[in-house]
Amino acid sequence: MTEDRLARIRLMLGEEKLEKLRTSFVVVVGLGAVGSYAVEGLARSGVGRLRLVDFDVVRASNVNRQLYALGSTLGRHKADVARERVLDINPHCRAEKLELFAGEDTFGRILEGRPDLVVDAIDSLGPKAGLISEVLELGLPLVSSMGAALRTDPSAVRTGPFKKVAGCPLAAKVRRLLRKRNAPLDFTCVYSVEPVGELRKRRQVDPETAYFEKGRRRAALGSLPTLTGIFGLTLADAAIKKLT
């Protein structure tokens, strides 16, 4: 990224921390509603190398909340669109795409090269717990997003240790799976303290995602573009603080 584009970041962070971002290697897994905004924050902060991971394509039902979902990108792989956008923001970034489903057979490739930080923005329970467990076993720094769906209060979004999260249904399920793996619960996550309550009963099967290449039939949860965007940018903020 050119010097004039980074001038305001330098004013905030100083030259030493800015240089740390320039030499950092970050892997972002999951490029949907939360992950797309996380990548945006990292790219605009001058992170020097980004590995962008997602197996899925852009669908019409993504347009309400995903940064990469546009009329012109429908049907394209999210990882491909994400890489193009990163390079449009920062042509000097080493941006690589992996059109992979995150699973036991692909974690090695996803985490190859020992990144300085991993950002987990996966919304599928099994792959999410699997990735978290693998990252922690390798001793890599991690920031992870818990559930952004069904939330309406931006002031309820928090950043903190996963082991202290309460009131998040996704976090509770992830915690159970991690305990089965004997994985530590000491990592940073972004979550909401807003109760979801009756809204959980309104989930419906999304006809566009009821059956897809990987995973299983799942119910769609409503989400606001404002809240998922805040989650993603908060993830990026936590990542920047860890890197610097």
N, C-alpha and C positions, 0 to 999 in steps of 0.2 A: 504494500500500500504506500502511496506517495506521502512525502513528509507533510504536505498541507492537509491531507485527509486525516492524519494522526495528530495534528497539532493540539486539538482540544483534549484528546485522550492523554497526551503528554502533560498538559496542564493539570490534569486530575491525578495521574499516577506517578509522573516523573519518568526520567529516561531509563532508569534501571528496571523498573517494573514493566515498562513498555517493551524493553528488549527481551524480558522473560516471555512475554506474550508472543513476540516475533519468533522465538525459538521453541515454542511449545507445540506439542503434538497431542491433539485431542480427538478421541473417537466418539461420535454421537450415534447411538443406536436407537432407531425409531424416528422417522421424519414426518410425523403426522401433526396433529394440532399443537402439541406441546413442543415436540422436537424441532419443528420447522422454525419456531421463534427462538429456540435455544441456539440453533445454528446461526440465525441472523445476528444475535448479540455477539457471538464469538467471532464471526466474520468481520463485523464492523469494529471490533476491538483490536483487530490486527493479529489474531492468532495465526501463526505461520504455517501450520499444517493441520488439516482436518480430514478425517476419514468418515464418510457419510454412509450409513448403513440402513437399508430398508429394502425388503423384497417386493413391496406392493406398488401398485400403479395409482395414479390420481383418478378419483371417481367424482361424479357430479355431487354425491352426498357429502364430499369433503369441502365444498366451496365455502360453506358457512364459517369454517374455523381453521382451515389449513392454509398456511402462507403460500404454498406451492400450487394450490388448487385454483386454476383459472380456466376460462373457456378455452384458451389456447393450449392448455397442458393436459386436458382430459385424455386418459389412456396412456400417458407417458409414465415411465418409472420415476418415482419420487426422488430416488438417489441421483438420477440423471439431471432432473430439474434443479435439485438442490445444488449440485456441483456447478452448474451453469450460473446460478444466481451468486454463489460465493465468489466465483471468478469475475463476475461483473462488478461486484463490490470491491474485491481486492485481487487484481490479476497476479499478484506476487505470492498468493497463498498456494501451498501445495495441497490442492483439494483432490481427493480420490473418492470414488464411489464404489460401493459394494452392494450389488443387488442380491442380497442374501437374506434368508430367513434365519433369525437368531436361534440357534439350537446347539445341542451338545456337539454335533458334527461340524459346526461352523465357528464356534467360539474361538478356536485356535487361530483361524484366519482373521477374524474380526479384531482380535487383540494382538496380532502379530506386531513385533517391533517395540513392545513395551511402551505404550503411550504414556504421556505425563498425566493424563486424566481421562476418565471414561464418563460420558454423560448417558444415563439410562432414561430414555423416554418411551420405552415399550409399554403398550397397553394390554398385552396378552399375559395372563398370570404365570403360566409355566415358563415361557421363555424369559420373562422378567426375573423371576426368582433364580433361574438357571444362570443368567448373565451376572446378576449380583453376586451369586455364590462363586462363580469362576473368577470374577474381578478381585474379590476379596481374598480368595485363595492365592492369587498371584501377587497380592500385596500392592495393587494399583490404587491410586486415589479415585474416588467415585463420588458423583452427585447423581441422585435418582429422583425421579418425579413420582409421587403418589397420585391419588385420584383427583383429577380436575373436573370430571364430569359432574353434573347436577349442582355445581356450586354457582352462587350468584353474588357473593360478597367478596370483593377484591381485598378488603381490609382484613379478611380472615386468613390470607395466605401467609405461611410461615416457612422459614428455613431453620433446620435444626437436626439433631441426631435422630436417626430412625427409631432407636429403642425407646424414645420418649413420645412417639406419635400415638395419639389416642383419638378415637372417633372417626377414623378413616377406614371404611370397609376394605378397600384394596390393600392398605398397609396391614390390616389384620390377617388377610389371606397370605400375603407375602411373608409375614412373620412366621406363620405356621409352616410354610414350605421351607423357609430357611432353617428353622429349628430341626426339621426332619433331616436336613443336610448337615446339621451341626455347624452351620455357618455363623459367623459373628454378626451381631446386629449393630455394630458400631460404625455407621457411615452417615454421611450427610444426605438429607433429602429435602425436597420441597413438598409441602402438604397444606391442607386447609383444616382449620378447626371448626369450620361451619358444619353443623349437622345436616345430613341429607334427608333424614326422616321419610316422609311420605313420598318424596320424589322418586325414591328407589322403586316404587311399585309401578311407575309409569313407563318403565323400559319396554321396548318392543323390538321384535326382530327386524333388522334393516334388510330389505330385499336385496340391496346391492352387496351386502357383506355376509349374508346368511351362509353362503358357501363360497369358499375361496381356496386358493392354492394350498395353503398350509393352515393348520389349526383346526378348530371345530366350530360348529354352529354356535353363534353367540348372540345375546341380546344387545341392542344398541342403546346407549345411554345418552340422554340429551346433554348438550353442552353449549355454553356461550363463547363466542369468539374472544370476548374481552378476558374471560377467566383463563382460557387455555393459553392465550397470548401472555398473560401475566405470569402464569406458571412457567412458560418457556423462557421468558426474559429473566425471571428470578433464578432459574437454573443456570442461565448464562452468567448472571451476576455472581452466583456462588462459585461457579467454575473459575471465573476471572480472579476472584479473591484467593482461591486455593492456588492457582498458578503463580500468582504474584506474591 
